[in-house]
């Protein structure tokens, strides 16, 4: 039995109540798949794994929206203090979907707002956001004091992966493990992570116990935006200066 299988389960409502902050600091790590078991086994923490109807691993699909000029990507690439990301996240196993707006503050924290949507009921024929969905995005960007795009928001990239979510009960924080990450652009070109998993800690401004365990194992936080890194991997003409080490490392294994 694996360490994940042996952990106590926790329902979504309890997980959200314990560690549901929408404002947090995310730290991301690229960890070889074969090291995940040793990492979890070595943590002397009260860990509980999200379980829904007996399932502990869930399929995610995210569609990222950007302007025709990739304003969101370029804001991240140039390190603007106030930047944004818009995506539709589909929870494949439960059939639910949310439109999410993630903004970055000048202090390095991220804030996320979302609304429930149908899988395909809020866009135009060409896939652009429209109607109340677009109004929601523009309103959130305005409130966050981000530049509000005047033009349409189009699908720019799709990611799929399998996620396991854990509660670090000692600290009321989350830990996610993403496997089988794949990027696909609107033209159907794709890349897939074969040997690496994306481990993400979601806590306050101070690193948590899981971060320190990863550091002891030789892993350091990486610049890893699933959206920006994926675009840079798929389009060599885009600037990847903020993520060049990450992109170079992934390119050797993807």
GISUL-V551611 format. One record per backbone hydrogen bond with DSSP energy under -0.5 kcal/mol. CO is the residue of the C=O (numbers start at 1). NH is the residue of the N-H. E is the energy in kcal/mol with one decimal. If there is no record, write none. Layout:
co/nh/e
CO/NH/E
CO/NH/E
This chain:
co/nh/e
2/6/-1.6
3/7/-1.0
4/7/-0.6
8/49/-2.3
10/51/-2.4
11/15/-2.4
12/16/-2.7
13/17/-2.1
14/18/-2.0
15/19/-2.9
16/20/-0.8
22/24/-0.6
22/112/-0.8
24/26/-0.5
24/110/-2.1
25/203/-1.9
27/201/-2.7
28/222/-3.0
29/31/-0.7
29/199/-2.7
31/197/-2.8
32/35/-1.8
32/36/-0.5
33/36/-1.3
35/39/-2.2
36/40/-2.5
37/41/-2.4
38/42/-1.7
40/43/-1.1
42/44/-0.6
43/45/-1.3
45/47/-1.2
46/169/-2.4
47/8/-0.6
48/167/-3.4
49/10/-1.8
52/55/-1.9
55/52/-2.2
58/163/-3.3
59/92/-1.5
59/93/-0.7
60/161/-1.7
61/90/-3.8
62/64/-0.5
62/159/-2.5
63/88/-2.7
64/156/-3.4
64/157/-1.1
65/86/-0.7
66/154/-3.1
67/70/-1.9
70/74/-2.6
71/75/-2.2
72/76/-1.7
73/77/-2.6
74/78/-1.9
75/80/-2.4
76/79/-1.0
81/83/-0.7
83/104/-2.3
85/102/-3.1
86/65/-2.7
87/89/-0.6
87/100/-3.3
88/63/-2.6
88/90/-0.6
89/91/-0.5
89/98/-2.2
90/61/-2.0
90/92/-1.1
91/94/-0.7
91/95/-1.8
91/96/-1.1
96/91/-3.1
97/117/-2.1
98/89/-2.9
98/100/-0.6
99/115/-2.0
100/87/-2.1
100/102/-0.5
101/103/-0.5
101/113/-2.2
102/85/-1.9
103/111/-2.5
104/83/-0.6
105/108/-1.4
109/105/-2.8
110/24/-1.4
111/103/-2.8
113/101/-2.9
115/99/-2.8
117/97/-0.6
122/130/-1.9
124/127/-1.9
128/124/-2.3
130/133/-1.0
130/134/-0.8
131/135/-2.2
132/136/-2.5
133/137/-2.0
134/138/-2.6
135/139/-2.4
136/140/-2.3
137/141/-2.4
138/142/-2.2
139/143/-2.2
140/144/-1.8
141/146/-2.8
142/145/-1.4
147/149/-0.6
152/154/-0.5
153/129/-2.1
154/66/-2.3
157/64/-3.1
158/184/-2.5
159/62/-2.5
160/182/-2.4
161/60/-3.0
162/179/-3.0
163/58/-2.5
164/177/-2.4
165/50/-3.1
166/168/-0.5
166/175/-2.2
167/48/-1.9
167/169/-1.1
168/171/-1.5
168/172/-1.2
168/173/-1.4
173/168/-3.2
174/202/-2.3
175/166/-3.4
176/200/-2.4
177/164/-2.0
177/179/-0.5
178/198/-2.2
179/162/-2.8
181/193/-3.0
182/160/-2.0
183/191/-1.7
184/158/-2.6
185/188/-2.4
189/185/-2.5
191/183/-2.9
192/194/-0.5
195/33/-2.5
197/31/-2.4
197/199/-0.7
198/178/-2.6
199/29/-2.7
200/176/-2.5
201/27/-2.2
201/203/-0.5
202/174/-2.1
203/25/-2.8
208/212/-1.9
209/213/-2.0
210/214/-2.3
211/215/-2.4
212/216/-2.2
213/217/-1.4
214/219/-2.7
215/218/-1.8
222/224/-1.2
224/226/-0.6
225/229/-2.9
225/230/-0.6
226/230/-1.2
227/231/-2.4
228/232/-2.3
229/233/-2.2
230/234/-2.0
231/235/-2.0
235/238/-1.7
240/243/-1.1
240/244/-0.7
241/244/-0.6
243/247/-3.4
244/248/-2.5
245/249/-2.3
246/250/-2.7
247/251/-2.7
248/252/-1.0
250/253/-1.8
250/254/-3.4
254/192/-0.8
